[in-house]
Amino acid sequence: MLGEKITGIRYDRRVFCVGNFTFDGENYTIWVDRHQEGEGGIFNDAEEYADLCLYLALNHYLDVDKENVTRLVRTAGSMWNGYGFLDKAAKESGLYQNYKLGSYLFTVKALEYNSTIYEEVEKVWSYQKENGGSSTKLPKWNSIWYSKC
């Protein structure tokens, strides 16, 4: 997540399956979103996604662009609702994505950013399942750890 600069152009995504597995007698598929040149058009709404704001903040950190670092971390933080990052992806799918919790925790630590929600995010991140996954505890929203076939 930190160390290799990303291009200023954000490419649209391509979703593809990287594997299938069986766990406790149920079949699952692992999916990946990849954004790179040649995968589609230009991605213009990156700042509506918490994880992309965090990746961009890290990238601006490498450019020593403190103004955009702060703005992007704040933008991601503004999507926090106490359970997860309610960004465009969560609104469209009805699912929170746990890796965004870890991405937030990593980013604010790496950037030494004074976060007002760090402890809340860390608490939600700490809900560990017996199978090693994690989930948020919500009546309506679920987290994406894997998806059924």
C-alpha positions as CSV (number, residue, x, y, z in Angstrom):
1,M,0.0,0.0,0.0
2,L,2.9,2.4,0.5
3,G,6.0,2.7,-1.4
4,E,5.1,2.5,-5.1
5,K,3.6,5.5,-6.7
6,I,0.4,5.2,-8.6
7,T,-0.4,7.1,-11.8
8,G,-2.4,10.3,-11.6
9,I,-4.9,8.7,-14.0
10,R,-7.3,6.3,-12.4
11,Y,-8.5,3.6,-14.7
12,D,-11.9,1.9,-14.6
13,R,-12.0,-1.6,-13.1
14,R,-12.1,-5.1,-14.3
15,V,-13.6,-7.7,-12.0
16,F,-12.3,-11.3,-12.3
17,C,-12.3,-14.5,-10.4
18,V,-9.0,-15.6,-9.0
19,G,-10.1,-18.9,-7.3
20,N,-12.7,-21.1,-5.9
21,F,-12.6,-23.0,-2.7
22,T,-14.8,-25.1,-0.3
23,F,-15.0,-24.2,3.3
24,D,-17.1,-26.1,5.8
25,G,-18.9,-27.8,2.9
26,E,-19.8,-24.6,1.1
27,N,-18.4,-23.3,-2.2
28,Y,-16.9,-19.8,-2.4
29,T,-15.2,-17.7,-5.0
30,I,-12.6,-15.0,-4.5
31,W,-13.0,-12.0,-6.7
32,V,-10.6,-9.2,-7.5
33,D,-11.1,-5.6,-8.8
34,R,-8.1,-4.5,-10.9
35,H,-7.7,-1.0,-12.1
36,Q,-5.0,-0.6,-14.8
37,E,-4.5,0.8,-18.2
38,G,-6.3,-1.1,-20.9
39,E,-9.0,-2.5,-18.5
40,G,-11.6,0.1,-19.4
41,G,-12.2,3.8,-19.4
42,I,-11.1,6.5,-16.9
43,F,-12.4,6.2,-13.4
44,N,-13.7,9.7,-12.4
45,D,-15.3,9.2,-9.0
46,A,-12.5,7.8,-7.0
47,E,-13.2,10.2,-4.1
48,E,-16.5,8.5,-3.5
49,Y,-14.7,5.4,-2.3
50,A,-13.0,5.3,1.1
51,D,-10.3,2.9,0.0
52,L,-9.4,4.9,-3.1
53,C,-9.2,8.1,-1.0
54,L,-6.7,6.3,1.3
55,Y,-4.6,5.0,-1.6
56,L,-4.5,8.4,-3.1
57,A,-3.6,10.0,0.2
58,L,-0.7,7.6,0.5
59,N,0.3,8.5,-3.0
60,H,0.2,12.3,-2.2
61,Y,2.3,11.6,0.9
62,L,5.0,10.2,-1.4
63,D,4.7,13.5,-3.4
64,V,5.0,15.5,-0.1
65,D,1.6,17.0,-0.9
66,K,0.3,17.5,2.7
67,E,-2.8,19.4,1.7
68,N,-4.2,16.6,-0.5
69,V,-3.1,14.0,2.1
70,T,-5.2,15.7,4.7
71,R,-8.1,16.3,2.4
72,L,-8.3,12.7,1.2
73,V,-8.0,11.1,4.7
74,R,-10.7,13.5,5.9
75,T,-12.9,12.5,2.9
76,A,-12.5,8.8,3.7
77,G,-13.1,9.4,7.4
78,S,-16.3,11.3,6.6
79,M,-17.7,8.1,5.1
80,W,-17.4,6.3,8.5
81,N,-20.8,5.7,10.1
82,G,-19.8,3.7,13.2
83,Y,-20.1,0.3,11.5
84,G,-18.1,0.7,8.3
85,F,-17.2,3.0,5.5
86,L,-20.5,3.9,3.9
87,D,-19.0,4.8,0.5
88,K,-20.4,4.4,-3.0
89,A,-19.5,0.7,-3.1
90,A,-21.3,0.0,0.2
91,K,-24.3,2.0,-0.9
92,E,-24.6,0.2,-4.2
93,S,-24.0,-3.3,-2.8
94,G,-25.5,-3.1,0.6
95,L,-22.2,-4.6,2.0
96,Y,-19.4,-3.1,3.9
97,Q,-15.9,-4.2,3.0
98,N,-13.6,-5.1,5.9
99,Y,-10.3,-4.4,4.1
100,K,-11.3,-0.7,4.2
101,L,-11.1,-0.8,8.0
102,G,-7.6,-2.1,7.8
103,S,-6.7,0.3,5.1
104,Y,-7.8,3.2,7.2
105,L,-5.9,2.0,10.3
106,F,-2.8,1.5,8.2
107,T,-3.0,4.8,6.5
108,V,-3.5,7.0,9.5
109,K,-0.6,5.2,11.3
110,A,1.7,5.4,8.3
111,L,0.9,9.1,7.8
112,E,0.9,9.9,11.6
113,Y,-2.5,11.4,11.0
114,N,-4.4,12.5,14.1
115,S,-7.7,10.6,13.6
116,T,-10.7,11.2,15.7
117,I,-12.3,7.8,14.7
118,Y,-9.2,5.5,14.9
119,E,-10.4,3.8,18.1
120,E,-13.9,3.2,16.7
121,V,-12.6,1.8,13.5
122,E,-10.1,-0.4,15.4
123,K,-13.0,-1.7,17.6
124,V,-15.1,-2.7,14.6
125,W,-12.0,-4.2,12.9
126,S,-11.5,-6.4,16.0
127,Y,-14.7,-8.5,15.6
128,Q,-12.9,-11.7,14.7
129,K,-14.7,-14.8,13.4
130,E,-13.7,-18.3,14.4
131,N,-12.7,-19.0,10.8
132,G,-10.1,-16.2,10.8
133,G,-12.3,-13.7,9.0
134,S,-13.8,-10.6,10.5
135,S,-17.2,-9.0,10.2
136,T,-19.0,-5.9,11.3
137,K,-22.0,-6.5,13.6
138,L,-25.0,-4.9,11.9
139,P,-28.6,-5.9,11.4
140,K,-28.8,-5.0,7.7
141,W,-25.3,-4.5,6.4
142,N,-22.8,-7.4,6.1
143,S,-19.2,-7.4,5.3
144,I,-17.5,-8.8,2.3
145,W,-14.9,-11.4,3.2
146,Y,-15.7,-13.9,0.5
147,S,-18.8,-14.4,-1.7
148,K,-20.7,-17.6,-2.3
149,C,-20.6,-19.1,-5.8
